[in-house]
């Protein structure tokens, strides 16, 4: 007569649990700040580059990691056309505007599509976090891809993220993804520093504000989920112009009204961590 198989509850005591593996901080950095949107096309990469430059302006040592493997924007926005050097073991970050930078876009042709499955994306992210010679950074700003997939999970579960900023426009369709992003970070135990209302309005020639994407949706979402509302960033033609030229507005015109908004964000982050 064969012995009956034990029930799961008998085979493994209820109190027994696997030890949660420690997250690996990115060597050479103090704090990792993720810039997320969960929705594409809301200006996340523009926000990430200008925030990095604003932190640099405030005396911080800053790096920026372009984690959007399928659609890297940092090379264009920072005007970088060179490939990173390597000693065969580690990659050296490309330095631009006194910021250490890394992107898959440095290693491929600008028009080459990344037709990769999830494990390859995860491998690339781990290379950029573990095999890049980041040097003495106060902050590394991570430009996250849209969505709530492999990259977000890798950073949240395997790499130490100190805080996330969620960028959105006020449109309802964008806010649906923001809610998914909030719930994802909350579930994974990542601190959300706050929400930003990007492209919130533009000022016409008549000096009036035009809120073409709606009004107040990001702030209401922040309040609903008990997150801090960090503020608004209006639309300005100069932002797109300077970004296309590879010299973002904070670097091109530090006295511009939008540059001052980014400097305010930088002051909040610096005072929180340093």
Residue, then its C-alpha position, 0 to 999 in steps of 0.5 A: x500500500x503506497x504512502x499518501x502524499x502529505x498535504x502542502x500544509x503538512x509538508x511546509x509549516x505555516x510559519x516558514x517563509x523564504x528570506x527576501x533577497x536584499x536589493x542591490x544598490x547601484x554601485x557608485x551612487x547614493x540615491x536612485x530616483x525613478x521617473x515614471x509615467x506608466x503612460x507614453x507621450x507625457x514628457x517623462x524623458x524631458x522631465x528626467x533630463x531637466x531634473x538631472x540638470x537642475x540637481x547638477x545646478x544645485x551642486x549635486x553629482x548626478x547620473x542619468x540612466x535611460x531605462x527605456x530599452x525600446x524607445x531611448x530618448x536621452x541620446x537625442x535630448x542630450x545631444x550624445x552621439x558617441x559610444x561608451x568606452x569599455x575595459x572589457x569588464x565595465x562600461x564607462x558612462x558618457x559625460x555630458x553637461x557634467x552628468x554621467x549618462x548611459x543608454x542603450x541608444x549609445x550602443x545601437x544605431x538611432x533607427x535600429x528597433x530593439x526587437x527583444x523579449x523580456x529576459x533580454x531587456x532585464x539583462x540589459x537593465x542589470x548590465x547598466x546598473x551593475x556593469x557601468x562604472x558610475x562614479x561618486x553620484x549623489x543621485x542617479x535619475x532613471x528614465x523609466x519606460x511606459x507601462x508596468x512590465x519587466x523593467x519596472x519589476x527589475x528595478x523595484x524587486x532587484x535594485x534599490x529605488x529610493x523614490x519615484x516621481x510619477x509624471x502625467x498630463x491631466x487627461x483621463x486616459x493618462x490618469x488611468x495609467x497613473x493609477x496603475x503606476x501608483x498601485x504598482x509602486x505601492x505593491x512593490x514597496x517603492x516610495x512615491x515622492x509625488x506626482x507632477x502635472x506636465x504640459x498642464x497649460x500654455x499661456x497665449x498671446x493674450x496672457x491667458x492660461x489655456x488648459x488644453x488637456x484638462x484641469x486638476x486631474x493629476x492633483x485630484x489623483x494625488x489627493x485620492x491616493x494620499x500622495x504629494x502633488x509636486x506641482x505643474x510644468x506648463x507647455x513652452x515651445x522653448x522646451x521642445x526646441x532646446x530638447x531637439x537641439x540636445x541642450x535641455x532648457x535648464x542647461x540652455x536658459x537657467x533663468x527661464x520660468x520653466x527652469x525655475x520650476x525644475x530647480x524647485x523640484x531639485x531643491x525638494x529632492x536635495x533637501x529630502x535626501x542630502 
